[in-house]
Structures are given as structure tokens and as C-alpha cells.
Amino acid sequence: MHVVRGKKIEVLFSPEEIARRNEELASEIAKGPSRDLLVIAILKGSFVFAADLIRALHKIGLAPEVEFMTLSSYGTGTVGKSVKMVKDIDSEVKGRDILLIDDILESGRTLRFARELMLERGAANVSIAVLLDKGNKREEALEADYSGFHCPDKFVVGYGMDVAYAFRELPFVGVVTGDA
């Protein structure tokens, strides 16, 4: 249990577990399509995971080009709406292998939108890597090609993920359990 900003946070996945899993994911990704690989991190929540995973890929000899895309499927609150492009990538994707990286695969709307967009633009292959998979929340027929951890049906923070812009800096994934 950690106390941060007056809130109690229970650790679900430790920094050590996450680091170990990132190395395993990098090895799995290296066995998949990686010709002229373009990694696209879906911002904002994936930025820490994407950075660590890209470094793990580098350690095993992959040197992908890296881009960032900002998509939003949430309005105010947590009820999903249609996906909105906030920031697009600059790179050409035609004929390339693409790896989309996101923090959580939950409803599937955002990642389905991104995957279909890359395929429409002519990508040769589009794979998906997520840190957390909340399979019980899926609304779209979509699965990640590479998944770090199965996530319980709890609102998680840390390792890039936030609640009201707080707790992104935590080196672990946790759940806010109440006031300290």
C-alpha cells in the first residue's frame, strides 16, 4: 500500500513485474511482422509503457521508427462515445508493419479505430500491444496481439495512467482504494 497525494493506492503490478513483462513482450514482438516497423504510441496513457517497450525492443536489436497519435473515446465522465482524432501521425504507413501501443484494451473502440485507419492507409500489417487487457469490458471484436497483463475490473492508475491527470508518474500500476 502506498500513500500518494493523500490517497491510498494498492499495487496491482510492481515495477519489477512490469519490467520483466516488457522484456518478454519485446521478444514476442520480435518474432512477429517487423519489416520497416513503425511503432505508434496512443497517447496519453501509453507513454510510459511505450517508452519502456521501445527500449526493450532496442535491447534485442529492433530499431523501429516511433510516432504518436492521440485519440479520444471519452467525453466527460467514463461513458464512451465515438472515437475522435486529436493528433494524427506524420509518417507514411503504406506497405509498412505497424505496432500500435496502448495502455489498456478495454472496450476496443479506440484501438479498432486506429487499426482500421492504418489498414485503410495501406499498412502491410497492424499489430496491437497493450499493457493491460480488460477482456470483460470488450464491446468490439478485437484482441491484442501482445498483452502484458489481464486487468481486473478496477479503475487503475500509475505507469502513465491517470485519474483527473494525477498519478501518471507512479512506477507501478495500482488502484486508488480511498483517502489516507
Residue, then its C-alpha position, 0 to 999 in steps of 0.5 A: m500500500h502506498v500513500v500518494r497525494g493523500k490517497k491510498i493506492e494498492v499495487l496491482f503490478s510492481p515495477e519489477e513485474i512490469a519490467r520483466r513483462n516488457e522484456e518478454l513482450a519485446s521478444e514476442i514482438a520480435k518474432g512477429p511482422s517487423r519489416d520497416l516497423l513503425v511503432i505508434a504510441i496512443l497517447k496519453g496513457s501509453f507513454v510510459f509503457a511505450a517508452d519502456l517497450i521501445r527500449a526493450l525492443h532496442k535491447i534485442g536489436l529492433a530499431p523501429e521508427v516511433e510516432f504518436m497519435t492521440l485519440s479520444s473515446y471519452g467525453t466527460g465522465t467514463v461513458g464512451k462515445s465515438v472515437k475522435m482524432v486529436k493528433d494524427i501521425d506524420s509518417e507514411v504507413k503504406g506497405r509498412d508493419i505497424l505496432l500500435i501501443d496502448d495502455i489498456l484494451e478495454s472496450g476496443r473502440t479506440l484501438r479498432f479505430a486506429r487499426e482500421l485507419m492504418l489498414e485503410r492507409g495501406a499498412a502491410n500489417v497492424s499489430i496491437a500491444v497493450l499493457l493491460d487487457k480488460g477482456n470483460k469490458r470488450e464491446e468490439a471484436l478485437e484482441a491484442d496481439y501482445s498483452g502484458f497483463h489481464c486487468p481486473d475490473k478496477f479503475v487503475v492508475g500509475y505507469g502513465m495512467d491517470v485519474a483527473y491527470a494525477f498519478r501518471e508518474l507512479p512506477f507501478v500500476g495500482v488502484v486508488t482504494g480511498d483517502a489516507 
